[in-house]
């Protein structure tokens, strides 16, 4: 006789935790546009970038085209919380 264990359970707690994790990730991330020469064009929270791109999808198409031809660099950066006080800075400058 085979024994079974549950791999995945859907209930209110798991759904709430999933949405909380997604929202925390969006809050801790930044959307950054840089020119080819490295000049900073835009640096905003990722959640604001998602809202703007949902409201104005033409901007999304324009950024994809500019990114594809190499005029801009699109970066999504996540803040790293350092638990080791000996490390001074984990983010490249």
C-alpha positions as CSV (number, residue, x, y, z in Angstrom):
1,X,0.0,0.0,0.0
2,X,1.4,3.4,-1.0
3,X,1.7,6.3,1.4
4,X,0.9,9.8,0.1
5,X,2.0,13.2,1.3
6,X,0.6,16.6,0.2
7,X,3.0,18.6,-1.9
8,X,0.9,21.7,-2.4
9,X,-2.1,22.9,-0.4
10,X,-4.3,25.9,-1.3
11,X,-6.0,27.6,1.5
12,X,-6.4,31.2,2.7
13,X,-3.1,31.2,4.5
14,X,-1.1,30.0,1.5
15,X,-2.8,32.5,-0.8
16,X,-2.2,35.4,1.6
17,X,1.4,34.4,2.0
18,X,1.9,34.3,-1.7
19,X,0.4,37.7,-2.3
20,X,2.5,39.1,0.6
21,X,5.7,37.7,-0.8
22,X,4.9,39.1,-4.3
23,X,4.2,42.6,-2.8
24,X,7.3,42.5,-0.6
25,X,9.4,41.6,-3.7
26,X,7.9,44.5,-5.6
27,X,8.5,46.9,-2.8
28,X,12.2,45.9,-2.4
29,X,12.9,46.2,-6.1
30,X,13.8,49.2,-8.3
31,X,13.2,49.8,-12.0
32,X,16.2,51.5,-13.6
33,X,16.8,52.9,-17.1
34,X,20.3,53.9,-18.1
35,X,21.6,55.2,-21.4
36,X,24.3,53.4,-23.3
37,X,26.9,55.8,-21.9
38,X,25.8,54.9,-18.3
39,X,23.8,58.0,-17.5
40,X,20.9,57.4,-15.2
41,X,17.6,58.2,-16.9
42,X,15.0,56.8,-14.5
43,X,15.2,55.1,-11.1
44,X,11.7,54.4,-9.6
45,X,10.2,51.7,-7.4
46,X,9.2,48.6,-9.4
47,X,5.6,48.7,-8.2
48,X,5.3,52.2,-9.6
49,X,6.9,51.1,-12.9
50,X,4.4,48.2,-13.2
51,X,1.4,50.6,-12.6
52,X,2.7,53.1,-15.2
53,X,3.4,50.3,-17.8
54,X,-0.1,48.9,-17.3
55,X,-1.7,52.3,-17.8
56,X,0.5,53.2,-20.8
57,X,1.4,50.0,-22.7
58,X,2.9,52.1,-25.5
59,X,5.8,52.9,-23.2
60,X,6.4,49.2,-22.7
61,X,6.7,48.7,-26.4
62,X,9.0,51.7,-26.8
63,X,11.3,50.5,-24.0
64,X,11.5,47.0,-25.5
65,X,12.4,48.5,-28.9
66,X,15.0,50.8,-27.5
67,X,16.4,48.1,-25.3
68,X,16.6,45.7,-28.3
69,X,18.6,48.1,-30.5
70,X,20.9,48.9,-27.6
71,X,20.1,52.6,-26.8
72,X,19.1,52.0,-23.2
73,X,19.7,49.4,-20.5
74,X,16.7,48.2,-18.5
75,X,17.5,46.9,-15.1
76,X,15.5,45.6,-12.2
77,X,17.4,45.8,-9.0
78,X,16.5,44.1,-5.7
79,X,17.6,45.4,-2.4
80,X,19.6,42.9,-0.4
81,X,19.2,43.0,3.4
82,X,22.6,42.2,4.9
83,X,22.4,40.0,8.0
84,X,26.2,40.0,8.5
85,X,27.3,43.4,9.9
86,X,30.9,42.9,8.6
87,X,29.8,43.3,5.0
88,X,29.5,47.1,4.4
89,X,27.9,47.2,1.0
90,X,26.6,44.4,-1.3
91,X,25.4,46.7,-4.1
92,X,27.9,47.6,-6.9
93,X,28.5,51.3,-7.3
